[in-house]
Amino acid sequence: MKHQVTTILFWGALWGIMESTLGYVLHIFSIALPGLPGMLMFPIAFIFMHRVYDSTGNPASVVQIAIVAALIKLTDLFFGGLIPIYVINPALSLLMEGMAVAIVIHFVNRRKVSIQFSHGFTMGLIWRAMFLGYMLVLSRFDLPAGLVTNGWSVALRFLIWESFLNAFLIKGYLSLSVKEKAKEPSTALTWGLVFVAVLLQRLF
């Protein structure tokens, strides 16, 4: 049990670090290249979730790592200066990503097959459909929900095209990765990464 907790915190912290650094940079470039963060950050997140699953063998650990990453992002709420919805939305998207990957991994395990391109596409489709549904609810309360208020082309690009590109990257990663049970990270290193993740989240 201790091994699983440490592993989940370790990879969750790494995910949080990537979200606050690379994710921040990609959102800047998304002004010129709309959709860039979603095209790249979900496959990166999948790597962390897949490594956790390889270590624990438990699909629930995929959701748990998403909770860690989401909590790191939500620490911004304690410092003020940001509109809450702009902190909550990304955190919810991380949770939805974790749920989508866990659902597909559970399905794949029951079928006793390996993750294919179609599964990667389905992961993206599930979490994006959930997020669009959430955006639709926000739009009814006149809250920021550009994905559903900026036209069908924006929503379909997000739902279909970005999921399609995600599937290519996920399949590429899986074809190159070697399934192995990662070594248990040390407790000191794990909590050090959690601290760094929270610090970077605050800085960016």
PyMOL commands that set and color helices and strands:
alter all, ss='L'
color gray80, all
select helices_A, chain A and resi 2-20+22-29+36-56+60-78+84-111+117-140+146-149+152-176+187-203
alter helices_A, ss='H'
color red, helices_A
deselect
rebuild
show_as cartoon
